[in-house]
Structure formats: structure tokens, C-alpha cells
């Protein structure tokens, strides 16, 4: 995109979404959920906060990735697009599986390994947090026919119908209906929370946001409607928060005699979908007001955020393994983990990734002359 056409609001939201993923992973050793390393004690308050924020950090990221996919395709043939996606996604994924993720595996199973080399001897290779890159590539490739259809005039009437819906104040809120239906149906068959691409309840959930980003980008008016109705969407988000936490905190014994366990889970998926969607459309509206200007900081952040994502969880786990053993309270450990991991990630990026052509390729960065 040229500077005149570049969506700086989406660039900022991408940076914010990945920083939110970083903060989420900072808290994971301390919230009582299963993570690669776990503190000896956990915080229920932290868990109550994180369960809310985890509803929209990834949906926002997938939607922005959908818009980015459409922008990337607009300048290329489908063959060129496939090559570009492979270079930007597959190379970092393979590199990450063999060199970035193994330290996570080692520190997670450090009591069973005699040395770091055992990770390679045992063939213990996983995607871990890089599942997002894997899913993004598969979605991008699988949806090439759909992207071609979106770009054709045959789709004009459908986009006109969608624009007619989004122009209404409550129109964008109606987009949650397909999301809820898809989620409720697939969760009955694929109930777990695995992020594996074969877990269709997760794949179709995030895929819905991914495709929505494509549709917004193809539309002539959706972005204007997101901006125009941002206050209504924000009010809807606030109501969704209330519904979310009322249902989250209500004692199960109050509702279990009247609602089956299966239906209680369905209600949970419903309120989660509402929170996810209303937050995303609210941010897409306000982002056009708050983050529409070009800046040097944004340019640097936008260039660094992909390597930052690839590096962050490994650095958190390696440093966190030692920090959780300190005789400190949870807040102090979290603070220490932030103030050690963040500078280390930046140093690795600035001096080992950014300057060199090979490492730029391995971390999915563009060459300097094309930036």
C-alpha cells in the first residue's frame, strides 16, 4: 500500500493486539491454568481478569490478519500471493519449530531431560505459540478461491447487501448471529479449546473473524459504518461485559437444577462470542479516530512486531522459569518478568534480527529496501 492508502489504524491495532498476547503470556504462569511453567501459587483475581481479556485479543488479531491478507492479495496474482505467504509465514514457522520453540519444551520438561540436546534427540518439536502462524498460512491458502471471488464483480450484489446491513445502527451487531450459530454447532462436536487447525470449533471461530476482515476490506462503506456507529457498538460491548461477568460469577448451584451442563456451556460460548465481536467492532470504529495518523514510532513498531511475536513466549518461559523460584509475591514476579523479558526481546531483535538479511528472512521480515 502507498502511504496515502495505508491504514495506520490497523497497523496500530495489530501492534496493540500482539502486545496484548505478550501481556497475556506474562500472566500465564501465575493464573492457575496449565502453562509450560507454573508458579507454586496462583492468583484467582488474575485468572478472573485474564479469562475476560482472552476473549478478544486473538479475534482482533485474526480480523486484522484478514484485512492484511486482502491488501497483500490486491498487489499480486494468486501465485505471487502464495509465494509471498510461504516466505513470510512458512519459513518463520519452520525456523521457529526447530530453534525458537525447543527452549520452551526443555524448560517445561527440565526435570526429565539430562541436557538441552535431549529435546532434539527425542524429536520433541511443537508449534506452541506459533500455531497462529500455521493457522494463518492454512487459512490464507485455503481461502484463495474465496478471495478471487471477493475481488470479482460477481460479489458486488452480496457486498451491497452487507453494506445495507452495516449502515443500520444495530447492523454490525447482527454479525454475531452466524458466529454464535457456528460456534454452538461445532462445539458439540469439537468441545476442546485446542488451537490445532483440525479442531474445527476453534478454526471456524477465528476463521469467522478472519473472513470478516476480508469482507470489511472488500466493502465500500463498512469502515465508515464502523466509525459512525462506534458509540453504539461501545455500549453493546459494555452490556456484553456485564452479561459475561454475571454469568461467569453466578454460582453453578443456582442454575444447575434448571439448565443442563450442555446448555450452560452453550450460554458460555454465547456470551464469549458477544464480548469478542462487540470489542472488535468497537476498536475498529474508535481506531479510525484515535490511530489514523502516520508516525515514526508506528513504522518501527510495525516492522518489529512480527519478530517480537515469534520471540516473546520463549523469552518469557526461559526467564520465567528462574523468576518463579524467587521468594517474592506474584505481583513482584510479574513486574520483574516484564522488566527483564521486554528489554531482552528488544535487544535480540535490534542486534541479532534487524540488521541481517538472513535473520530478517527467518523472522518473516521484508528486506530493508522494500520497507
C-alpha positions as CSV (number, residue, x, y, z in Angstrom):
1,X,0.0,0.0,0.0
2,X,1.1,3.5,-0.6
3,X,1.3,5.9,2.3
4,X,-1.9,7.6,1.1
5,X,-3.8,4.3,1.2
6,X,-2.2,2.7,4.2
7,X,-4.4,2.0,7.2
8,X,-2.4,3.3,10.1
9,X,-5.3,2.4,12.5
10,X,-5.0,-1.3,11.5
11,X,-1.2,-1.1,11.9
12,X,-1.6,0.3,15.4
13,X,-4.3,-2.3,16.3
14,X,-2.1,-5.1,15.1
15,X,0.7,-3.9,17.4
16,X,-1.7,-3.5,20.3
17,X,-3.1,-7.0,19.8
18,X,0.3,-8.7,19.8
19,X,1.4,-6.7,22.9
20,X,-1.8,-8.0,24.5
21,X,-0.8,-11.5,23.6
22,X,2.6,-10.8,25.3
23,X,1.0,-9.5,28.5
24,X,-1.4,-12.5,28.5
25,X,1.6,-14.9,28.4
26,X,3.3,-12.9,31.1
27,X,0.4,-13.7,33.4
28,X,0.0,-17.4,32.4
29,X,2.5,-18.9,34.9
30,X,0.5,-17.2,37.7
31,X,-3.2,-17.6,36.9
32,X,-3.6,-21.3,37.8
33,X,-4.1,-22.5,34.2
34,X,-1.9,-25.1,32.6
35,X,1.2,-23.5,31.1
36,X,4.7,-24.6,30.2
37,X,6.0,-23.3,33.6
38,X,3.8,-22.7,36.7
39,X,4.4,-20.6,39.8
40,X,3.9,-22.5,43.1
41,X,0.9,-20.3,44.0
42,X,-1.7,-18.8,41.7
43,X,-4.0,-15.7,41.7
44,X,-7.7,-16.2,41.3
45,X,-8.2,-12.5,40.7
46,X,-5.6,-12.6,37.9
47,X,-7.4,-15.6,36.4
48,X,-10.8,-13.8,36.6
49,X,-9.3,-10.8,34.7
50,X,-7.4,-12.9,32.1
51,X,-10.4,-15.1,31.2
52,X,-12.1,-11.9,30.0
53,X,-9.2,-10.4,28.1
54,X,-8.5,-13.7,26.3
55,X,-11.9,-13.4,24.6
56,X,-10.8,-10.7,22.1
57,X,-7.0,-10.4,21.7
58,X,-6.9,-13.3,19.2
59,X,-10.2,-12.4,17.4
60,X,-8.9,-8.9,16.8
61,X,-5.6,-10.3,15.5
62,X,-7.3,-12.7,13.1
63,X,-9.6,-9.9,11.8
64,X,-6.7,-7.6,11.2
65,X,-4.9,-10.5,9.5
66,X,-7.9,-10.9,7.2
67,X,-7.6,-7.3,6.2
68,X,-3.9,-7.7,5.7
69,X,-4.4,-10.7,3.5
70,X,-6.7,-8.8,1.2
71,X,-4.3,-5.9,1.0
72,X,-1.4,-8.4,0.2
73,X,-3.5,-10.1,-2.5
74,X,-4.5,-6.8,-4.1
75,X,-1.0,-6.3,-5.4
76,X,-0.3,-9.8,-6.6
77,X,-1.6,-12.7,-8.6
78,X,-2.6,-15.8,-6.6
79,X,0.7,-17.5,-7.4
80,X,2.7,-14.4,-6.3
81,X,0.5,-14.3,-3.2
82,X,1.2,-18.0,-2.4
83,X,4.9,-17.3,-2.7
84,X,4.7,-14.3,-0.5
85,X,2.7,-16.1,2.2
86,X,5.2,-19.0,2.1
87,X,8.1,-16.7,2.5
88,X,6.5,-14.6,5.3
89,X,4.9,-17.5,7.2
90,X,6.3,-20.9,6.4
91,X,9.9,-20.0,6.7
92,X,9.5,-18.4,10.2
93,X,7.3,-21.3,11.2
94,X,9.8,-24.0,10.3
95,X,12.7,-21.9,11.8
96,X,10.6,-21.4,14.9
97,X,9.7,-25.0,15.4
98,X,13.3,-26.1,15.3
99,X,15.1,-23.2,17.0
100,X,12.7,-20.9,18.9
101,X,10.2,-23.3,20.5
102,X,12.7,-26.1,21.7
103,X,13.8,-24.0,24.7
104,X,10.2,-23.8,25.8
105,X,10.0,-27.6,25.6
106,X,13.2,-28.0,27.5
107,X,12.2,-25.8,30.5
108,X,8.7,-27.3,30.6
109,X,10.2,-30.8,31.0
110,X,13.6,-29.9,32.5
111,X,13.3,-32.5,35.3
112,X,13.1,-35.3,32.7
113,X,15.8,-34.1,30.4
114,X,19.5,-34.6,31.1
115,X,20.5,-31.9,28.7
116,X,19.1,-29.5,26.1
117,X,20.1,-31.8,23.3
118,X,17.5,-34.3,24.5
119,X,14.8,-32.1,23.0
120,X,16.3,-32.9,19.6
121,X,17.1,-36.5,20.4
122,X,13.5,-37.2,21.4
123,X,12.1,-35.3,18.4
124,X,10.0,-33.1,20.7
125,X,9.1,-30.5,18.2
126,X,5.9,-28.5,18.7
127,X,4.4,-25.2,17.3
128,X,3.3,-23.9,20.7
129,X,2.5,-20.2,20.3
130,X,3.4,-20.4,16.6
131,X,0.1,-22.2,16.0
132,X,-1.1,-18.7,15.0
133,X,1.3,-18.6,12.0
134,X,0.5,-22.1,11.0
135,X,-3.3,-21.4,11.1
136,X,-2.9,-18.1,9.3
137,X,-1.0,-19.7,6.4
138,X,-3.5,-22.6,6.0
139,X,-6.4,-20.1,6.1
140,X,-4.8,-17.8,3.6
141,X,-4.1,-20.7,1.2
142,X,-7.4,-22.4,1.6
143,X,-9.3,-19.2,1.1
144,X,-7.6,-18.2,-2.2
145,X,-10.6,-19.2,-4.3
146,X,-12.8,-17.1,-1.9
147,X,-10.5,-14.1,-2.2
148,X,-10.7,-14.4,-6.0
149,X,-14.5,-14.4,-5.8
150,X,-14.4,-11.4,-3.5
151,X,-12.3,-9.5,-6.0
152,X,-14.7,-10.3,-8.9
153,X,-17.8,-8.2,-9.9
154,X,-19.9,-11.3,-9.2
155,X,-19.7,-10.5,-5.5
156,X,-20.9,-6.9,-5.8
157,X,-24.5,-7.6,-5.1
158,X,-23.6,-9.6,-1.9
159,X,-21.4,-6.7,-0.7
160,X,-24.2,-4.2,-1.4
161,X,-26.5,-6.3,0.8
162,X,-23.9,-6.4,3.6
163,X,-23.4,-2.7,3.3
164,X,-27.2,-2.3,3.6
165,X,-27.0,-4.2,6.9
166,X,-24.0,-2.4,8.3
167,X,-25.4,1.1,7.6
168,X,-28.0,0.4,10.3
169,X,-27.0,1.1,13.9
170,X,-27.6,-2.4,15.0
171,X,-26.4,-4.0,11.7
172,X,-22.9,-4.8,12.7
173,X,-24.2,-6.4,15.9
174,X,-26.2,-8.8,13.8
175,X,-23.0,-10.3,12.5
176,X,-22.7,-12.1,15.9
177,X,-25.6,-14.4,14.9
178,X,-23.7,-16.5,12.4
179,X,-20.7,-16.5,14.8
180,X,-22.8,-17.8,17.6
181,X,-24.6,-20.5,15.5
182,X,-21.3,-21.8,14.0
183,X,-19.7,-21.9,17.5
184,X,-22.6,-23.7,19.2
185,X,-22.9,-26.3,16.5
186,X,-19.2,-27.1,16.2
187,X,-18.6,-27.0,20.0
188,X,-20.9,-30.0,20.3
189,X,-18.6,-32.0,18.0
190,X,-15.2,-30.3,18.9
191,X,-15.6,-29.2,22.5
192,X,-12.0,-28.7,23.5
193,X,-10.0,-25.5,23.3
194,X,-7.1,-26.7,21.3
195,X,-5.8,-24.3,18.7
196,X,-4.9,-27.1,16.3
197,X,-6.2,-26.4,12.8
198,X,-8.1,-29.8,13.0
199,X,-10.1,-28.5,15.9
200,X,-12.8,-27.1,13.7
201,X,-14.7,-25.2,16.5
202,X,-11.6,-23.1,17.1
203,X,-10.6,-22.8,13.5
204,X,-14.1,-21.7,12.3
205,X,-14.4,-19.3,15.3
206,X,-11.2,-17.5,14.4
207,X,-11.8,-18.0,10.7
208,X,-15.0,-16.1,11.1
209,X,-13.1,-13.0,12.2
210,X,-10.5,-13.6,9.5
211,X,-13.2,-13.6,6.8
212,X,-14.9,-10.7,8.4
213,X,-11.7,-8.7,8.0
214,X,-11.7,-9.6,4.3
215,X,-15.3,-8.6,3.9
216,X,-14.8,-5.2,5.6
217,X,-11.8,-4.6,3.3
218,X,-13.9,-5.5,0.2
219,X,-16.8,-3.3,1.2
220,X,-17.1,0.3,0.1
221,X,-18.8,1.5,3.3
222,X,-18.3,-0.9,6.2
223,X,-15.3,1.1,7.6
224,X,-17.4,4.2,7.6
225,X,-20.2,2.4,9.3
226,X,-17.9,1.1,11.9
227,X,-16.7,4.6,12.6
228,X,-20.2,6.1,12.5
229,X,-21.7,3.6,15.0
230,X,-18.8,3.3,17.3
231,X,-20.6,4.7,20.3
232,X,-23.5,2.2,19.9
233,X,-21.0,-0.6,19.5
234,X,-19.2,0.5,22.6
235,X,-22.5,0.5,24.5
236,X,-23.1,-3.0,23.2
237,X,-19.6,-4.0,24.4
238,X,-20.3,-2.7,27.9
239,X,-23.6,-4.7,28.1
240,X,-21.6,-7.7,26.9
241,X,-19.1,-7.3,29.7
242,X,-22.0,-7.2,32.3
243,X,-23.6,-10.4,30.8
244,X,-20.2,-12.1,30.7
245,X,-19.2,-11.5,34.3
246,X,-22.8,-12.1,35.7
247,X,-22.7,-15.5,34.0
248,X,-19.1,-16.1,35.0
249,X,-19.6,-15.4,38.7
250,X,-23.1,-16.9,39.2
251,X,-22.8,-20.0,41.4
252,X,-23.4,-23.2,39.4
253,X,-25.8,-24.5,42.1
254,X,-28.2,-21.6,41.3
255,X,-28.7,-22.6,37.7
256,X,-27.7,-26.3,37.5
257,X,-31.2,-27.5,38.6
258,X,-32.8,-25.7,35.7
259,X,-30.2,-25.7,32.9
260,X,-28.3,-28.8,31.8
261,X,-24.5,-28.7,31.7
262,X,-24.5,-28.8,27.9
263,X,-26.8,-25.8,27.7
264,X,-24.7,-24.0,30.4
265,X,-21.7,-24.4,28.1
266,X,-23.8,-23.1,25.2
267,X,-24.6,-20.0,27.2
268,X,-21.0,-19.5,28.0
269,X,-20.0,-19.7,24.3
270,X,-22.7,-17.2,23.5
271,X,-21.6,-14.5,26.0
272,X,-17.9,-15.1,24.9
273,X,-18.9,-14.5,21.2
274,X,-20.8,-11.4,22.2
275,X,-17.8,-10.0,24.1
276,X,-15.4,-10.9,21.3
277,X,-17.4,-9.4,18.5
278,X,-18.5,-6.2,20.2
279,X,-15.0,-5.4,21.3
280,X,-13.6,-5.9,17.9
281,X,-16.1,-3.7,16.1
282,X,-15.7,-1.1,18.8
283,X,-12.0,-1.0,18.3
284,X,-12.3,-0.9,14.5
285,X,-14.5,2.2,14.9
286,X,-12.5,4.1,17.5
287,X,-9.2,3.1,15.9
288,X,-10.1,5.2,12.9
289,X,-10.5,8.2,15.3
290,X,-7.5,7.5,17.6
291,X,-4.9,5.9,15.4
292,X,-5.3,7.3,11.9
293,X,-2.0,9.3,11.7
294,X,1.3,8.2,10.4
295,X,4.2,8.2,12.9
296,X,7.9,7.2,13.1
297,X,7.1,5.1,16.2
298,X,4.4,3.2,14.4
299,X,6.7,2.4,11.5
300,X,9.3,1.0,13.9
301,X,6.8,-1.0,15.9
302,X,5.0,-2.3,12.8
303,X,8.3,-3.6,11.5
304,X,9.4,-5.2,14.8
305,X,6.1,-6.7,15.9
306,X,6.3,-9.9,13.9
307,X,9.8,-10.9,15.2
308,X,8.6,-9.7,18.7
309,X,5.7,-12.2,18.5
310,X,8.0,-15.1,17.4
311,X,10.4,-14.4,20.2
312,X,8.2,-13.4,23.1
313,X,7.0,-16.7,24.6
314,X,10.4,-18.4,24.6
315,X,11.9,-15.4,26.4
316,X,9.1,-15.4,28.9
317,X,9.4,-19.1,29.6
318,X,13.2,-19.1,29.9
319,X,13.3,-16.1,32.3
320,X,10.1,-17.0,34.0
321,X,11.4,-20.5,34.9
322,X,14.0,-18.8,37.2
323,X,11.8,-15.9,38.4
324,X,9.0,-18.2,39.7
325,X,11.5,-19.8,42.0
326,X,12.2,-16.5,43.8
327,X,10.8,-15.8,47.2
328,X,8.6,-13.0,46.1
329,X,4.9,-12.3,45.8
330,X,3.1,-12.8,42.4
331,X,2.9,-9.1,41.6
332,X,6.6,-8.6,42.1
333,X,7.4,-11.7,39.9
334,X,5.1,-10.4,37.1
335,X,6.8,-7.0,37.3
336,X,10.3,-8.5,37.2
337,X,9.3,-10.7,34.3
338,X,8.1,-7.7,32.3
339,X,11.1,-5.6,33.1
340,X,13.5,-8.4,32.1
341,X,11.8,-10.0,29.2
342,X,10.8,-6.9,27.3
343,X,14.3,-5.3,27.1
344,X,15.8,-8.7,26.2
345,X,13.3,-9.2,23.3
346,X,14.1,-5.7,22.0
347,X,17.9,-6.3,22.3
348,X,17.7,-9.6,20.4
349,X,15.6,-8.0,17.7
350,X,17.7,-4.9,17.4
351,X,21.1,-6.5,17.3
352,X,20.5,-10.1,16.0
353,X,17.4,-10.0,13.9
354,X,17.0,-6.5,12.4
355,X,20.5,-5.8,10.9
356,X,21.0,-9.1,8.9
357,X,19.4,-10.3,5.7
358,X,19.3,-14.0,6.8
359,X,17.7,-13.3,10.1
360,X,15.2,-10.9,8.6
361,X,14.1,-13.7,6.3
362,X,13.9,-16.3,9.1
363,X,11.7,-13.9,11.2
364,X,9.4,-13.1,8.3
365,X,10.6,-9.5,7.8
366,X,10.7,-7.7,4.5
367,X,14.1,-6.7,3.1
368,X,15.2,-3.2,4.1
369,X,14.9,-1.8,0.6
370,X,11.2,-2.8,0.3
371,X,10.1,-1.3,3.5
